């Protein structure tokens, strides 16, 4: 599909600068995930940067047909909606009830700040990531599930312990890795078993744990 061609109206640069300044707000959105040293929670901009680097480093584990440059774009854009919608904790069932609606509205506003051709391109990338139907989107989504798991491993259970998360919940959460990056799946399974053995992750879900969607 051909994208709209760049326009040359005087306000084009103004729109681009407005978008650039607006996305700085992503640095203020805190995630539940702790930094690997446990010192504080990471923000969503740090998370997106980390995933983009992961896509470059782990590109050799991507399934055939994955477009790595396209995956990089998706990973850098995928959480911009959190500027309006906030970060929704993946194990919080109640917060997920209106998550899709909140994020769709955010995508309309934030990508709508851009000139039409860029707005169209960025929104298509975001929609593709959310749909997770293409190999590229599935690989990007796999990395999005892998990174928090690694952080929880490095922080001796981190947010898993804080929220009483069980092995079954984590396995459901990381399941897209099996499709999006199957060569990494044995490693993921080993990390989870190691975390259970080390006491970082509970086998059974405590009563206080929130249900995964």
Secondary structure, 3 states (H helix, E strand, C coil): CCCCCCCCCCCHHHHHHHHHHHHHHHHHCEEEEECCCCCCEEEHHHHHHHHHHHHHHCHHHCCCCCCHHHHHHHHHHCCCCHHHHCCCCCCCCHHHCCHHHHHHHHHHHHHCCCCHHHHHHHHHHHHHHHHCCCHHHHHHHHHHHHHHHHHHHHCCCHHHHHHCCEHHHHHHHHCHHHHHCHHHHHHHHHHHHHHHHHCCCECCCCCCCCCCC
